[in-house]
């Protein structure tokens, strides 16, 4: 799939976009708000996915950083959050491009 940076941002960084991947999510739009992806929305609270994770910083269409946790099957690590930084860049100086080979 080839997409411009703004489309990729919407797909990755918004609750509405995550539905395209058949994943429920609760994503805020400001630092401190939730960044929660529910891989198993029918599970008990605390075992659905990335519950408790938060947005650390963002520059719309350019950068998103957030906390992340281990899956519920690793309870010894579940409460130990790490952080992720994702950057969004246009390739080849254009909004639309062909994949590199």
VMD Tcl script that draws the C-alpha trace (Angstrom):
set ca {
  {0.00 0.00 0.00}
  {1.27 3.44 -0.89}
  {-0.07 6.34 1.17}
  {0.81 9.90 1.98}
  {2.10 10.83 5.41}
  {-1.20 12.32 6.61}
  {-3.10 9.13 5.74}
  {-0.55 6.97 7.54}
  {-0.82 9.26 10.60}
  {-4.62 8.90 10.69}
  {-4.37 5.11 10.34}
  {-1.76 4.74 13.10}
  {-2.44 7.53 15.56}
  {-6.24 7.74 15.78}
  {-8.98 5.49 17.15}
  {-10.90 5.80 13.88}
  {-7.88 4.78 11.82}
  {-7.16 1.73 13.97}
  {-10.60 0.37 13.12}
  {-9.33 -0.14 9.55}
  {-6.98 -2.74 11.05}
  {-9.92 -4.32 12.93}
  {-8.46 -3.22 16.27}
  {-10.38 -1.26 18.86}
  {-8.49 1.61 20.40}
  {-8.80 4.52 22.74}
  {-6.37 7.14 21.56}
  {-6.25 10.69 22.73}
  {-4.83 13.61 20.81}
  {-2.76 15.36 23.50}
  {0.17 14.40 25.74}
  {-1.04 12.60 28.85}
  {-4.12 11.20 27.12}
  {-4.55 7.44 26.46}
  {-2.77 5.44 23.78}
  {-4.61 2.16 24.25}
  {-4.92 -0.58 21.63}
  {-7.28 -3.44 22.51}
  {-6.16 -6.65 20.84}
  {-8.74 -8.62 22.83}
  {-11.59 -6.21 23.68}
  {-13.70 -9.03 25.19}
  {-11.08 -9.85 27.84}
  {-11.22 -8.68 31.45}
  {-10.17 -5.13 32.21}
  {-6.39 -5.01 32.38}
  {-5.99 -7.85 29.87}
  {-7.37 -6.27 26.68}
  {-4.18 -4.77 25.29}
  {-2.13 -1.69 26.00}
  {-4.34 -0.41 28.80}
  {-2.78 2.35 30.86}
  {-0.45 3.55 28.11}
  {-0.26 7.29 27.46}
  {0.80 9.73 24.75}
  {4.10 11.35 25.70}
  {4.46 13.82 22.83}
  {3.22 14.42 19.32}
  {3.61 16.61 16.31}
  {0.67 15.77 14.03}
  {1.75 13.99 10.83}
  {5.40 13.99 12.00}
  {6.07 12.38 15.39}
  {4.28 10.33 18.04}
  {5.77 9.02 21.27}
  {3.88 6.94 23.81}
  {4.32 4.47 26.62}
  {3.89 0.75 25.94}
  {3.51 -2.32 28.14}
  {4.03 -6.07 27.92}
  {1.16 -8.39 26.96}
  {-1.05 -9.73 29.79}
  {0.60 -13.16 29.57}
  {3.75 -11.57 31.05}
  {2.39 -10.25 34.36}
  {5.89 -9.77 35.81}
  {6.58 -7.14 33.11}
  {3.06 -5.80 32.48}
  {3.37 -2.84 34.83}
  {6.80 -1.83 33.54}
  {6.15 0.58 30.70}
  {8.71 1.42 28.07}
  {8.37 4.19 25.53}
  {8.09 4.20 21.76}
  {8.93 7.00 19.31}
  {7.52 6.85 15.77}
  {8.40 9.38 13.08}
  {6.41 9.92 9.90}
  {8.34 11.03 6.83}
  {7.58 11.45 3.14}
  {9.90 9.40 0.99}
  {11.59 10.60 -2.19}
  {10.56 14.18 -1.44}
  {6.95 13.55 -2.45}
  {3.71 12.68 -0.76}
  {3.17 9.66 -3.03}
  {5.95 7.31 -3.95}
  {6.79 3.86 -5.14}
  {8.16 1.35 -2.62}
  {11.92 0.97 -2.65}
  {13.27 -2.26 -4.06}
}
mol new
graphics top color blue
foreach p $ca { graphics top sphere $p radius 0.5 }
foreach p [lrange $ca 0 end-1] q [lrange $ca 1 end] { graphics top cylinder $p $q radius 0.2 }
display resetview
